[in-house]
Amino acid sequence: MDNSLRTPDLTWEKVRSQVDHVIWPDGKRIILLAEGRLVNLSCSSLPSFVVSITAATQMPEKLRDGMTGYKDRNRRRFSLPTAARYMDKSQDSRRSSIASVCSTSSSYTGSSSDDDDVSPREKIQKNSKGFSDFCVRNINQHAFGRREIEIAEQEMPGIMALRSRAGDDKPLKGAKIVGCTHINAQTAVLIETLAELGAQVRWAACNIYSTQNEVAAALAEAGFPIFSWRGETEEDFWWCIDKCVNAENWQPNMILDDGGDATHLMLKKYPAMFKMIKGIVEESVTGVHRLYQLSKAGKLTVPAMNVNDSVTKTKFDNLYSCRESIIDSLKRSTDIMFGGKQVVLCGYGEVGKGCCQALKGLGCVVYITEIDPICALQACMDGFRVVKLNEVIRNVDIVVSATGNKNVVTREHMDKMKNGCVVCNMGHSNTEIDVALALIELFNAPHGRYKSDVYLLPKKMGMCLFRL
């Protein structure tokens, strides 16, 4: 960033009241989080946002010595003392009182009532029938999640009609499905429909940020083996998928995947089980790319269905759903005014087209970066200026990534961003943006201000960014 300063006299005392979190992702540099807001959801229906960051080139000894609390050198992440959190005691006590009232009907994300200090893997939970083959954040949230599922059913008449028409025939009897998708109310309708049609399922999340905890609790209460909660670590993520693949008296014969993680884990860790698979269904661009790579290497020995290229996926979900979700999530998360904002959108596929329509409709000045000449020409014909990211990165207010590729927005780009620039990922995973951003974990804003997990950082840091 262009407003960084050299401060050789930097000490812990000078920054402890201004910094929420310090991350040491590669052992050589740290990230000091500055003014702004941050939410990381990282999926096509719920974008992820990162605001105002700068990188420093080393970890000062005085700063490191002042840190207390959680330290994990394997993950190279350092948490600051509780006193440094951007939350005073009155806010903390207020959140505690609200959490006690909302123990069974929490907020949309469930963050207000979650025991964040205790991993769900360390808690023994059972539903009302004594079933315990699941791992969710809080089983007591199931009532709220059930209402969310019932609302979603009203918006999904096609799958509900299929459930009603084919439920008695049980066409999926004998199917044992490992599912790895986003776990939300709409996915819950799919899971329950598969069960109604005769299938047995075990399900994990394909993204560590997108799980609706209440919905996961509702599925667990209904007796489904669900292993997912919002805010998993990378270790938790793979543990959850492993629990779905490898279970007692369980031999899956189908994989329903989003991103290819379940497929790759089973192929690498359980090759004998993978040979018993009768078919794979993949619904994302990222996962399809990975399947093509396996096929070229001669490792894909089972049939795989590319759902992503189906007309209903590309022309409806990718285009129309993302057109609505990007504005909804940006508004809920950042509460910024879009009129007159300069936006650069990386990728002009179906997702990119939907995002551009929405942003242009709100008065944004939209630039496009695109490597496919046909898509680039489409952007020109639609009235957008096609540029290289380096040409506009210093001036834009919002950066949106929608490529399905990796390393689209790099640290070099971030160094050129102006303070307060919003980075939004509309792709499948956080690999489109510098992987160091995936390590950013902050503390929640005061309860009730936002429906999603938004992290507020002190405005004071906007005046005092450090490069050592």
Secondary structure, DSSP 8 states (H G I E B T S, - for coil): -TTEE--TT--HHHHTTT-SEEE-SSSS-EEEE-SEEEB---SSSS-EEEESEEEESS--HHHHHT--S-EETTTTEEE--GGGSS--HHHHHHHHHHHHHTSSS--SS-TTS--TTS-GGGS----TTS----B-S-GGGHHHHHHHHHHHHHT-HHHHHHHHHHTTT-TTTT-EEEEEE--SHHHHHHHHHHHHTT-EEEEEESSSS---HHHHHHHHHTT--EE--TT--HHHHHHHHHHHHS-TT----EEEESSSHHHHHHHHH-HHHHTT--EEEE-SHHHHHHHHHHHHTT---S-EEEGGGSHHIIIIIIIIIHHHHHHHHHHHHH----TT-EEEEE--SHHHHHHHHHHHHTT-EEEEE-SSHHHHHHHHHTT-EE--HHHHTTT-SEEEE-SS-SSSB-HHHHHHS-TT-EEEE-SSSGGGB-GGGGG------STTS-SS--EEE-GGGGG-EE--
